[in-house]
Amino acid sequence: MIEIERKFLVTSDAFKAEAFAQNRIKQGYLSSVPERTVRVRIKGSKGFLTIKGISNESGMSRFEWEKEIPAADAEKLLLLCETGVIDKTRFEVKSGSHIIEIDEFYGENEGLIMAEIELKSETESFKKPIWLDKEVTSDKRYYNAYLSKNPFKSWLHP
């Protein structure tokens, strides 16, 4: 239940031609404090409740627990969430033996395209596609919980 992932900015939409799946995602936070974020998500036609702990020093690893819930329940829980629902499309691209998830954001976070890759260890290597740019793993501004309160469009210098 420890999630290890790295995050990168994306330089172009070339990933879209490589994507084998895509889903619209709407998510909100019942709690966005770093020590325990509680997220409600609707991904496609499915609902999810996720609890994440605080990240380690590198920003790569943290506790994560996720449970699928009925989409109707997720819709109701979204009404209880803190201000700032995230709206995005997630594209999935195969890269070697890994899946890279690329999020294209809408609304107040429009203009931000970010990729995540889950790894088995913090030192595991992976094939890096040409459209992956600057790594932002340890930059907390790129956490969705942060973006829900401090949208990308409001940043002076992203």
Summary of the structure (lengths in Angstrom):
residues: 158
radius of gyration: 15.0
end to end distance: 31.2
largest distance: 40.3
contacts: 457
relative contact order: 0.26
helix: 17%
strand: 46%
